[in-house]
Amino acid sequence: MERKIKLITLNAHITCKICSGYFIDATTVTECLHTFCKSCLVKHLEEKKTCPTCKNVIHQSHPLQYISFDRTMQDIVYKLVPNLQGNEMRREREFYKARNMPCPKDLPQNHDVDDNDKANEAHAESDYHRQDEQVNVCLECITNNFEHLKRRFIRCSSQATITHLKKFVAKKVLNGTEKYREIDILCNDELLGKDHTLKFVYVTRWRFRDPPLRLQYRPKVDI
């Protein structure tokens, strides 16, 4: 059964605490996962190094390295708020036009590639999340029952889940992704849930440690 929800009931979750407007270029602080408009957050960090919501220090010297574009949140906002995306695009074009500058989003992209190259590039970006925030991971074997990975260090999207890593390990050491259920992955000796994203694991288990995020794998243990 469908149930209508008034937009005002969601405003607290989709508005920027700095400007009180709907998120534009939603950007999230990776340390505490609070989200703001990109321009609002960048201006704030020019003077302060703390999160505007929780006041936690993001980073003493390079806070801009600890924020990332939140594509999922921005897509949600554009779908919930009527005409927001179109109106924002119009204002952006007017801004550049008033300064006799081309709008970056209207510039043609690489005319030297053919249609197949463009299709392949679009396919790669959509399938492999190359524009996502990236996480460096070290996968270590903690059992004699599995082979050690030849390449323990990988770099992947922060939106990848523990299940994705299980399938990766299964393909490499068990010769088949369908065997991923036979694998456990841990962090700091704690078993990780299959739906945990790497961003969630990093923030909750590896927040104050140096990269890479170190994870361990072993045969599944039935509890």
N, C-alpha and C positions, 0 to 999 in steps of 0.2 A: 504494500500500500504506500503510495507516495504521500509525503507530507511537506507542505510548504513552510519554509523558514524565512523570517524577515531578515534582511541583510544586516540590520542594526544589531542583531544578536551575535553576529560574527565579527563586528567591527574591531573588537578588542584584539582579535587574533590576526587581522589583516591590515592594521594601520601602524604607521611608524610612530614610535614614542617621542621622536624629536620634533617632527613637523605636524603630527596628528592627521596626516593625509594617508591615503591608501599607498601601499608599497609601490614604488617605481624603481626598477632594477634592484629588486629585493636582495639584500646582502646580509649574510649571517656571520656572527662572530663564532669561530670554531671552538673557542674555549668554553663558552657558556650557552651557545645556540640561540642567542637573542638576535632578532632580525630587524633591519631598518632599511630605509631607502639608501641606495649607495651614496648619493651626493651628500645626504645628511650625515651619514656615518663618517665619510672621509673628512668633511669639514670639522666634525667633532674631534676626530683623532689628530687633527693638526694642532689642537691646543691641549687635549687631554689623552691619556693612554688607557682610560678605563671604559668599560661598557656603560652606555648611558642608562641602562635599566638596572643592572645589579651592582654597578660600580667596581666590579672586579677588574684588576689590572690585566689588560690583554697582552701587552708586551712592553717592556720598558723602553726599547729603542726602535723596534720595527713592527708596530701593531698592524700595519696594512698587510703584512704577510700572513696574518691570522684571521683574515676575513675572506669570505668567498661568495660569489654570486649564487643565489638560491633559485635555480630555475623552476623547481617544483612549486615553491611558494608563489613566484611571480605568475606562473601559469594559472594557479588557483585564483589569484586576485583578479586577473584579466577575465577569467570565466565567470566570476561572481559579480563583478561590478560592470553594469552595462556601459558601453561606449568608452570605458576608461582607456583601453589600448589605442583606439582610434584618435581620441582627443589628445593623448600624450604624444602620439606620432605627429599630429598636426602642430602642436606647440613646439616640438623639437625642430621641425622643418622651418617654422617661422623664426625661431631663434637663430638658426644658421643663415637664413635668407636675409635677416636684418643686418647681419655682419658680412654679407657678401661671401659666404663660405658654403661649400657643398655639404649637405647632410651626409654623414658617414654611412648611414643605412641605405642611402640611395645610390651610392657609388657602385659601378659595375665591378664584378669580381672576376679577375684573371681571364681576359679574353683569349689567352693563348691555349687554353685547354679545350678539348673537344667535348661533345655531349657525353660520351662514355666516361671520360675522366671526371666530369662533373657528377655524373650519376654514382660513380664509384666513391667519390669523395663524400657525397651526401650520405651514401649507404654506410660508409665507415664512421662518419660522425654520429649518425643516429644509432648504430649498433654498438659502438665501443665507447660512447660517452667521453670523447676526447676533450670536450670543453668543461667537464666536471673538475672539481677539486681532486687532486691526486694524493694518494697515500703510498708511502714506501713501506713495504712489508718484508720481513724475514721469516720464512717458514722453516722450522727446525723439526727434525724427527726425534722423538724421545722414546723410541722402542727399537728393539732388534728385529722385530717382525716385519717391518717395512723398510724399503730402500730409502736412502737419503736422496733428496732432490739434487740434481747436478747443478742447478742454479737456484739457490735458496732465496735470492733477493728478487722481488718483483715490484712493479709500480702499476697501480690500477686505480680506478675511480673510487672515491670515498663512498659512493652509493652501492658498491659491490657488497654482497652479503657473505656471511660465513658459508652458506650453501654453495655460492660460486667458488669459494676457495676449496671446499671439499671436492667439488667436481674437478677443479684444476689438479689437485693432489691425486685424485683417483685416476685421472687420465695419465698422469706421469708415472705413478708407482704401481697402479693396479691394472693399467692398460684398458681402462673403460670408464667413462663418466658415470655410467649407470650404477657403478659400485660405490658411489659417494656416501651412501648410507652406512657403509662399513667403517667410516672414519669419524673420529672426534677431533675437534680443534679447540685448543685451550690458550688462555693468556694469563700469565702469572699463576699457573696451576689451576685456573678456574675454567670449567667447561663453558663454552660459548653457545648461545642459542643459534639455531639455524637461520633465523631471520634478522639477526643483528647486522647492521651495516658497519663497514669499517670505520666510518665517521663516528658512530655511536661507541664502538669499542675503543677508538683512540681517545675520545673525550672522557669516557668513564673509567678506562683501565690504564691509559698510558699518558694521561694529561700532562704530568710534570716530568716526563722522562724524555730523553733524547731520541730522535728517530734513528733507525726505522722502528716501526711497530713490530715487536717480536712475538710471533705466535708459534705454537707447537702442535704437531699432529701425531696421532697414534691410532691403533685399531679401536673401534667402538667398544665401550665398556657398558654393558647393560646394568642399570641400577635398579 
